[in-house]
Amino acid sequence: MRTLGFIGMGNMGQAMLKGCLNVFSADELLFTDLNEKNCISVKEKTGVDYIRDAKTCAAEVKYIVLAIKPQVYPTVLSELSGQIGLEQIVISIAPSYSIAQLKEALGEEVRIVRAMPNTPAMVGEGMSGVCFSDDVYTEEEKALVRSFFFSFGKMEDARNRPCPVRRG
């Protein structure tokens, strides 16, 4: 099982993947995107392997990064519903989807890290607000999530503060 898998390789997905290569080896990473030409281009630039569908990508990694546009979320969440294992963690960067909405779509037992990176991540200077679901995470898992976000900038961790939960 690989460490991180990205579903979506738009500007933010590519920025995060590029940053990850400062911390993780290419063989620890995996990605998918609907545009095959984009997949080929990103693979040539980074050396990171790609898979053609979200469900397979998610099955092969521990940490699943949802780096897709909010309008694509319903389709991807439907594909992934019931497919995320208890040992996996989903990292979502969609501003319009709360932890509660993601758990409702993927399963209440799914561990979610909700984050809001900003565009300076494209040059390794991003600032991400990060909020963990109320589930149990090991110290190693928390450290890996921090390494992920620090690979393309800085992060503010809301673990010790209440995380707003929006329902509906």
N, C-alpha and C positions, 0 to 999 in steps of 0.2 A: 504494500500500500504506500502510495506517495504521500507527501506531507500536505501540500496545498494544491487545490484545483480551482481554476477560475472559470466561471460560466459568464462569458461575455468578454470581448477584447476590443471595446471602444477606447476612447481616450483615457478614461480613468482606469480601466482594466489593464491597458498597456503600461500606464504609469506605475501602477502597483506591481505588475509583473517585473518591470525593469528594476524597480527598487528591490524587490525580493532577490534578484540575482546578486545583490551585494551581501546577502545573508545566507541564502539557500543555494544549493547547486541546482543546475538545470534539471538533473534527473530526479529531484525531489518535487518538481513542479509539473503541472499539467494544465491544459486549458481547452476550451471549446468556444466556438463562435459560429453563428449561422452562416457567415460569409466565408466560403472556403478559400477564396483568394486572400482574404485577411489572415486566415489561419496559416497559409503557406508563407506569407510575408513575415508574420510574427515569428514563426519557427525559424526562418532563415536569419532573422535579426538576433534572436535570443538563444537558439539551440534547444528551446523547450518544446517537448512533444505536445501534439494536440490530438483530440478525439472529436469525432463529428457530432456527438449528441450529449446533452446535459446529464441525462440519467447515467450513462456509462462513465462520464467524467466524475460525477458525484460518487459513484460506487468504488472508484479507485483511489480516493484520497481521504485523509482524516479531516481536513479543514476545507470547507466548500465556500468559496468567495462568490457571492452573487453580485457581479459587476455589470448588471444589465439595466436598461432603461425601465422606469416604473411601469410603462405600458406593456412591457414584455413579462412582467412578474406573474400575472395570472396564468399564462401558458407554462412557464417554467415551474412555478409552484405546483401546478397540477401534475406535471411530469414527475416531480420529485416527491409528491405526497406518498407517504408510506415507505419511501425508499431510503430514508436517512437512518443510519444505525445509532445506537446509544453511545458508541464510542466516537461518533463524529460531531463536529461543530460547524454550524452555518454562520458565516459572516456576511451580513447584508449591508449594502451602502445606499439603499433606496430611502430617500427622505420621507416618502409617503406611506411606508409600511412599518407599523409598530411591531414590537416583539410579540404582542398578543395576536396580531393579525398573522404574523409568520407562523406562530405556533398553531393557530387555528388551521392554517393551510397545510402545514407539514406534519403536524402531530404535536400534541402537548408535551411529549417527552423530549422533543428535539431541543438541543441547547443552541441558543441564538446569541450572537454578538452583533449588536446593531451599531453602525458607525456612520459618521458623516465626514469623509475626507474632503478636502478642498482642492481646487485646481493647481496650486503650487506643488502638489504631489508630482506633477508632470516633470518637475525639475528637481525632485528630491527634497523639496522644502515644504511639504504639506503639513497641515495641522488637522488632526482627526479627533473628533469627539467620539468616545467609545463607551458603550453601555452593555454590560453582560446581563443576560437573563438571570433570574433568581435560582437557576439550577446550580448544581455542584460542579466545580472545575478544579482539577488538580493544579498545583503550583506550576508544574511543567507546561500544562495547557495555557495557563495565564501568561507564562513567560513567552511561549511561542506566539501568542496573539500580540503581545507587546513587541516582540522582535519583528513581526510582520508589519505593524504600523510604523515602527521606528525605521524600517528599511526605506521608506519613502518620505520621511519627515518626523514629526513629533505627534504625540497623542495626549489627550486629557482623558484620564480614566475615571468614569463615574461610579466605579464599584463601591466607593464608600459614601456615595450620595444617592438619594432616591433617583431612580430612573423613571421618567414620566412614561406612563403606560396609557396609550390611547386605544380605546376599544371602538370597533365599528368603523 
